[in-house]
Every structure is written in C-alpha cells, then in structure tokens.
Amino acid sequence: MKYSFHLAIQLIFYYQKLAQCAMWYLSNAPSLSWTSICSSSNGNILFACASGTGIYKSSNYGIDWSIVYSTTSTWSGIACSAAVDYVYATVKDGSLYKSTDQGTTWSITSAGTKGWTSIATSSNGKYAYAGVWYDKVYYTSDYGVSWGNAAEFACFVSTATSSSGQYVVSSDNRYSCDVYTSNNYGASYSSNEYNSGSCGSSIVCEGKLKCTSWDVVVTSSSGQYIVAASDYGIATSLDYGSTWIQTYDSYNSFTSGASSSDYFFILTSNQGTLVSSDYGQTWSYSNYLSCAGVTVDSMVYFIAATCANSVYLNQVTPTATPTVLPTALPTVIPTATPRYRFLLRLHS
C-alpha cells in the first residue's frame, strides 16, 4: 500500500512535468552548441549564436533556420533591437560584432578584443551595453560606432537594459559578487550589496543583496522592475533597484533571462525554465529542460529558448490582468501601468 502511494505521487509529478513541457516544441534548427538568442519585437525574426559554428537567423518565428555568419568563434551573447535593424553579438576573448541590415552583413566594432560575456541593447539599437569578465561594462550611445566604459571593475557576467537604454543592470558573480544598476545610460553604476554584517542564509538583507554569485539579471522594458538570479534563489526589485525582496528560494544554476511587457519575466537554468507574470514576485516552472538562452516578444505571445543543443518554441495566449500595480519612485519618470497579464498556455 505504501509503495503504491509513493508510485502514484511519482506518476502525478511525472505527468505534471509532461504537461508543462508539452507547451514547448522543437524547431527545425540544427543540433549545435547554442549559447544565446534574441528576437524582433513581434517574434518573427530571431538570431541565435552557436559556439564553434556561427550566427543563425530565422524569419518565420523560429521554425526554420539558416546560417548568416560562419565562424568557429566561441559566441557569448547576442542582442537585437526591436526591428532587428541593429544586432550586436559578442565573442568570448574576441571581438564585438554588429549588423545593421538584419544579419545580411556583419562588421567588427571598435570596442576591441576582450573577454565579452554578455550584451544588451535598447529597443532602437542606439544604446548597447556589454559586460566583460574581470573588466568593466562597455557602452555605446551612437549605434555601436564608438564605445566607452564605466569606472566599476568586476566579473560582469550578465547585462540588461530598459527599452529606452536609460536604465542598465549588470551582475558580478565572483569579484565583488554584486548587482550594479545605472539610471544614466551606463555612465555610472550604484552598488546594491548588503555590507552591514552577516546575512545568514537569505540572499536579501534589509532590502539589499547578499554578496553571492549573481549569474543572471533581467530588467523590465521600463527599467522599474529588476530580477537578479543566483545559485541560491531569485531577488526582485520593484523600484529601479532601490530595494530588493527574495522571491524564490531554491538551488539552480541560472544561465539566461528575458522580459516583456514590463511584468513578464523568464529565467533559464540547468533544472528548467521559470516564469513570472507578476513583475517577478512569484515563479513557476514552464519546462524542465536545461537551457542556455531565451527570448520573448514584446506582447508575450511567443518565446524561444536554446535548450539541450536545440531551439525550442512556445506560443502563448493572453488572459487575465496583473494583480500587482507598479510602484514609482518620485525621482524618476513614472511608467505606465500594464493592462494585461499573460499566462503560459497553448493555443487551442
């Protein structure tokens, strides 16, 4: 009897997994070492980079893929503007590339040869931010023509920006184990680290972040909502990084993240993909695949992720309304309150 009960519990858990994973389906992308992916605002055009192979493009919502730039380089990140008229891609211990014609041609920027780890861009492509291992965050404000850097030195592994490019967040997972935020287009950054004593087992103490391995950061389109993921959980800020709360407590090795429509966040890890539809305050699994990169369109209709050497796709249907209202800081321009909430669900 006891054995049958445990078997029943295991079967229920197994079928719950199958139901969640069923929302994701394989694209026709080749089996490669995919590292990063980005999309246009409507999800129609996607770019993904694969280490040792090159950059691939899809023009039909991720179903079919073709190579647009062939190289044996180790690609570490790729970022698209809303219209994909500007696409930036980084090579680990290499160059920072740019395309201004939807991937037809690629050129090496003047950013130099560095240990690039991540790249993010504003919706128009004018502003872009790239993190470097044991170095700084480099930025451009002229569509990738020239590049400067902020003064902070760290092991920057993840970088994100708001749609306007004004708000930037970047994380360090080793040197200073901190999350840095900027509200002036990456010119300077503020630390969010708790340094008033022991923090115990929590990753958030008195509204600040514990010094730990912050592997992934994501910011909303307005920049007001920020998610930071570490090996020991997820922290969320609802006020541009001024204060933080712990919103998920579990061991995961997080690899990438994306956001859409200000309130929707998605994070990938070695144990699966977590999603939040309430500004990063609660989380649930969408799949149990080990994924390296993820992207979502501007209306949360379409999600693509690079998982297990493949590209997986997910179509989403809208429903309900967010139950949490934004909280604005008096020192920043207020952001509009979203009117819709989207939950992961297949089209019928």
N, C-alpha and C positions, 0 to 999 in steps of 0.2 A: 504493500500500500504506500509506504513511504517512498519507495523507488518510483512508483507510478506518478506520485505527486511531483517529485523533482523532474521527472521526464516531461510532464505536462507543462511545468514552468519553463523548462528549456525550449520546448516546442513553441510556446507562446512568444518568448523572446526572439526565437529564430524567425517566426513569421512576421513579427513586427519589423525586424530588420529587412526582410524581403520586401515588405510593403513600402518602406521608406526608400529602399534602393531602387524599387521599380519606377520611381519618378524620374530616374536618370537613365539615359540610353546612350549607347556608343555612337560616335560619329564615324565617318569614313577616314579619319586621319590615320596616317601610318603609325606603327608602333615605334616610338622614339623616346629618348630621354627628355621629355618636355619639362621645362623649368618655369615658364611664365606665360601669361595670356592676357590680352586686352581686347576691347571691343568698341565699336561705334556706339553712339548714344541709343540707337534703335536696335542694336544687337545684330544687324545684318552682316556687317563686315567685322571680322576678327583677325587678329595676328597672334601667333604663338611662336615662341622660340624653343629650339631643341638643342641641347649641348652636343657638340660634335657634328651637327648637321646644318643648321641654319635657321632662317625665319620663314614661317609658312603663313599663308593667308587663306581665309575663307570668305566668299562673297554670298553665301546662302545660309546664313545663320549657323555656321559651324558644321554643316553636313559634309561638304567636300572641301578638301584642302590641296593647295599646290605650293611648292617652294618658290619664294620670291628673292631670297638671298642665301646663297650657298657658301658655307664656311665651316671649318672644323673647330671654331672657337667655342669656349665654354660660356654660354649666354647666361646672364644672371637676372635680367629683368627686361620688361618691355611695357611701354605706356602709350596709350592712344588719346588723341584729342577727340572731342565729340563727333566731329565729321571725318575723323581719321585722315585729315589733310596734314597732320603732324603726328608722326610716330617716332618715339625715342626707344632705343634699345642699348643695353649695357653688356659688356663682356668682362668677365672676371679677369683681373690682371691684364686688361686690354683697353680698348677704345670705347667711346660713347658714340653711337651711330644715330642718324636722323634720316627720315624720309619725309618729303613734302608733297608727294604725289601718290598717296595711298599705297605705298610699298613698291612702286614700279622701279624706282632707283633709290640707292642708299649712299650716304656720304659720312665720313668720319668728321665729327665736330672738333672744335678747338679745345675741348675740355681736357684732353691729354690722356695718357696711359696710366690707369690707376686700378686699384682693387675694387672696382664697382660692385656693389651688392644689390642695389635697388634703384628704381626710377619711378617718378610720378609726374603727371602734367596737369595743368589747368584744362578746362573744357575747350578753350580756344587754342591751346598749344603754345601760347606766348610765354607762359611760365612753366619751368620744369625743374625738378629737384632730384638729385641723385646722391645716394649715400655711398660712402667709401669705408672699407674696413681699415681700422686704425688710422683714420684721417678725419675728414670733415664732410659736411653736406654742401655740395656744389649746386649752384643755381644759375638759371638764365632767365632774363626778362625781355629778351628780344628774339623769341622763337628759335633759340639754340644757336644763335650767331656767336655770342660771347658768353663766357662763364666766369662767375666769381664764387667765393665761398665764405661761409660764416666762420666765426672765430672758434666755436666749440670743437674740441678734439675728442673723438670717441670711436668705438667699433660700431659704426652705423650699419644696421642690417636690414632695416625696413623704413620706408619713407612714404608718406601720403600727403595729399593736398586737397583743399576745397576746390570747388568748381572755378571760383574766381582766381585761385592761386594765392590769395592773401594769407590764408591760414595753412600752416605746414606742421606736420608732426613727424618725428623721426626717433627711432629707438636704438639703444645700445644694449647688446646682450653680453658684454664682457668687461670692457674697460671701466666704464662708470656705472654700468647697469642701471640706466636711467631712461626716461622718456622725455624728449625735448619738444617744446611747442613754440611756434612763431606766429605772430599776428601781423607781421610787416613784410610779407613776401620773402621770407627766408633771410632777411638781413641780419637778424639776431634771434637767439633762442632763449627760452626760460626752462630751468630745470624743474622737474616735478617730483624729485626724490625726497623721501622722508628721512631726515637726519637728526632726529631728536631722541635717539635711543633705540632700544630693541623693538622690533615689530612683531616678534613671535612668528606664528605660522601663517598669519594673514599677509596678503600681498598689498593691502591698503591699510595705512595707519593715519588716523586723524586727517583723512582726506588727501593724503599724499601717497606716493607709490614706494613700495619697498625696493631696495636695491636687489634686483634679481635678473634673470635672463629674459629680457623683453624681446621676443623674437619677431612679433608682427604688430604693426599699428595700422589703423584704418580711421579715416575721418569722413564725416558726412559731407554732402555736397555744400552745405552752408558753412561747415567748419565748426559748428557748435557742439556736435556730438562726436566723441572720440572713443575708440575701443583699442585697448592695448592687451595683447595676449602673451603670457609667459608659460613656462613649463608647469607652473603651479596654479594656473587659473586665468581668468579674464577680469580686467578692470575697465570701468566705463566712466567717462566724464560727460555730464550734461551741460557744462558751462565753459566750453572752449579750453578745457584742461585746467581750470582753476581748482576744482575739487574732483575727487575720484571716489567711486564705490566699487567693491568687489561684487561681480555679478555671476561668476562661475568658479567653482572650486573643484578642480579635478586635474590630474596629471595628463598633459597632452604635449606633444612636440608640434607646435604650430608652424605652418610653413608659408601661408599667404592669407590675404583678406581682400574684401571689396565691399562697397556700399552703394546704395542707390536711394533716390527719393528722400534723402535726409534721415529716414528712420530705419531703413533696412540694412542689416549687416550680415556678412557671411565670412566665415573663417574656415580654412582647411588645416588639417593636421594628419599625423600618421595614423590616427584612430578614426578619422571620418570628418565630415563636414558639418559644422554647427551654423545655425541661422538664428537671427533675431529680427522680429518685426515690431519691436517696441523701443527703438533707439538704443539697443544694446543692453537692455535691462534684464531680459530673460533669454535663455538659449535652449535649442533643441536640435537633435541630430537630423540631418537631411539624407545623409548616406554614411556608410561605414567603409568608404574607400580611402586609401592613402593617397592624398592629392598634394601637388606641388604648387599649383597656381589656380586662380579663379577670377572670373569677371562677371558682371551683371549689367544689363542695360539700364537706361535711366528711368524706366517705368516698372521695373521688376517683373517683366514678362518673360525674360529669357536669361538663363545662367549657363555658363560654360566653365568647365574645370579640367585641368590636366591631371589625370589620376592613373596610376599603375601603367605608365608608358602609353596611355591613350587619352583621347579628348572625349569627355562626357558632356552631354547636354541635358538641360532641364527646362521645360516650358511651364510657366506659372500662370495661374488665373487670379484676378483681383477679387477681394472680398473684404467686408467689414471696414472699420475705421480705427485708427490708433487710439488707445485708451490713455496715453500719456501725452500731455501737452508740453511743448518746448518751454524752456526757461531761459530768458535772455539776460545777458549782463548789461548793466547800464552804460558800460564804456564801449560797447560795440554796436554796430548797426543791427537792429532786430531782424530776425529771419521769419519767413512766413510759416504758419502752422500747416503741416501736411493735412490733406483732407481724406486720404485713403490709406488703407492698410492692406498689405498683400500677404497671403499665406501660401506656402508651397503646396501646390495641388496640380494634378494633371488635368489637361483639357479632357472633357468627356467626348 
